[in-house]
Amino acid sequence: MGPEPQKVLDYHGDNAIFMVWNFKPGIAVKDSFQRVCALVINLNNSAGNRFPDSGASCVMGIGHDAWLRLELPTPLPEELENFAPVIGEKHTAVSTKGDLHFHIRGTGKSLCYDMASAIAEVLSPVATSVEEVHGFRYWDGRSILGFVDGTENPQGKDRAYFGLIGDNDPAYRGGSYLFVQKYIHNLAAFKALTVEEQEKVFGRYKWDDVEMPDDIKPANSHIALSNVGDDLKIIRDNMPFGNMSTNEMGTYFIAYASTFTTVKKMLDNMFIGLPPGNYDRLLDFSTAKTGTLFFVPSATFLDNVAS
Ligand code: HEM
């Protein structure tokens, strides 16, 4: 039997908490990391046992520098590195530091909150929380821009094929590359467009979520550039968030993939453009504030670290 993956392939819950933590410099962190590995296993088992219908789960990812500091096995997962920014003529996919990433999801908020709080208790002495986003399901799975997000995601058996490492890196079988970006939208500018213009930004119709025919879909629409072929897919689990007092409305973009190369190809198309200069129109209304690559080892791997 192969290693048991973390709950990478779970479907959206109605709520999510995304957290990025960075280890404090100059202190020993291995013991706390061991505890957090045990805790993640514990939280998932406990949620499944106590609230089987809650859809609650917690997935932990580890950044390149943290992997080295924690002296986790070498050679590293083949594609684990610090994300190099993708710099286009007009828009940049920035790179920001992240040691540990937590993706907590569930139907209700209470369990998500308790999971985040238990993790914070273990990590606070040795690490700083640098990002925390509370995402929510907006109507029928729409981004805060009003378009349904997630429709073309792989379904069923395809999810494991596109989401988990297999023979491409046998030492890390059951693991996954995790790439996240926190986007802030210029909602006022997007809302100022007519619905027809908004639809051209995505390449899909707004109300019924149907894809535009190829002869109408603009070459700089989001789906024309992010669709890099039927054999190159990723698992997206984006969630919207919004805060009236700071006027920060956004999308937490989160993708799991068996290979980071696929995500990188999408980012190149979006930010540099295909051909170069024909960049993703969505970026005129969305700014990436963070961008970090993590590796999500299997649950079996976490269990071994914990024991
Ligand atoms: C499709 C929203 C960023 C990759 C879509 C769709 C929406 C959407 C509404 C159409 C429905 C669907 O199939 O899900 C957004 C928003 C983003 C964002 C609001 C952030 C501002 C990204 C990024 C990537 C990406 C950074 C890749 C690195 C994809 C892919 C598809 C897609 C692969 C499916 C294309 C297809 O096969 O038709 N996105 N997206 N998206 N997006 Fe994004």
Residues whose N, C-alpha, C, O or C-beta is under 5 A from the ligand:
A	BS01	HEM	S143 F147 V148 D149 G150 T151 E152 N153 Y183 I223 S226 N227 T251 F253 V263 M266 L267 S286
